[in-house]
Amino acid sequence: MPLRSAIRGLLLGTVGALAALGLAAALNPQVRRRCLQLAGRTPEPEAQQPTHIVLPDRAIASWEGLDEAIEEGRQQGREVPSDVALAGA
């Protein structure tokens, strides 16, 4: 009888440990990658977020009306009271 109880305890402990490891792997991407590596499978690459805005192929200097738009923005900035400009910032 004690042998049967010891085997049952060992089996339940093993199942519990595997369940805890599975839960940790499901919740943590680093643990998931490590588990897949240990199992001999290569993890899928995680989707990367864009880090910058890609401008069109043409150079900014060739945009038509860029100088006028910059000057117009400066003029509007001078005309707006400073409290309104700060509230919008």
Secondary structure, 3 states (H helix, E strand, C coil): CHHHHHHHHHHHHHHHHHHHHHHHHHHCHHHHHHHHHHCCCCCCCCCCCCCCCCCCCCCHHHCCCHHHHHHHHHHHHHHCCHHHHHHHC
